[in-house]
Structures are given as C-alpha cells and as structure tokens.
Amino acid sequence: MHPLKIVVLLVLFYLLYRLYVSGRKKRLEDKKSGRDAAAISDVLVQDPVCGAYVAKGQALVLRDQDGSERHFCSDKCRRTFIEQKQNSSGGTA
C-alpha cells in the first residue's frame, strides 16, 4: 500500500473519530441540561390546610368548578379541606 494512501486513511479515521466524540459530548450535555431545566421549573406551592410547601409536580391537586386549583401535601390535608368547605357551605358540595 502506498504511504500516501495510509496517511489519507489515517486522517479520515481521525476526522470520523472526532465527529463521533463531539456528537457524544453534545448528547451528554443536552441530557444533563434537560434534567436541570426540569428541576428548576418545578416551583413550590403552599398547602392551604397545614401551610407546608410542596413541589407543584408532586402535590395533590383539587380543581374547583370555577377552574381554580388548590395543591395539597397529602390526602389527609385534601380531605380536611373538602370537609371544611362542605361545613362552611351548609353541607352541600
């Protein structure tokens, strides 16, 4: 094999290797930044019953008929809120 062909093949393999490595680094960076963005976008909301703060993505949600949402840290707090609301409205839901 001619030495010039060997050099051309080596350069070609080197360029392909660099493309592969740079693409892999880019995918890893995209994956890492995606996780960070999801963590930052999750905000804390306050439970109206006990006052605890809970991540909005993990909170139990109660939607009223008017479209408003209330977020709760646990099912116990959600049930307490529903009971208080029923008692204050005269027992009708």
Summary of the structure (lengths in Angstrom):
residues: 93
radius of gyration: 28.6
end to end distance: 87.9
largest distance: 96.0
contacts: 194
relative contact order: 0.08
helix: 57%
strand: 15%
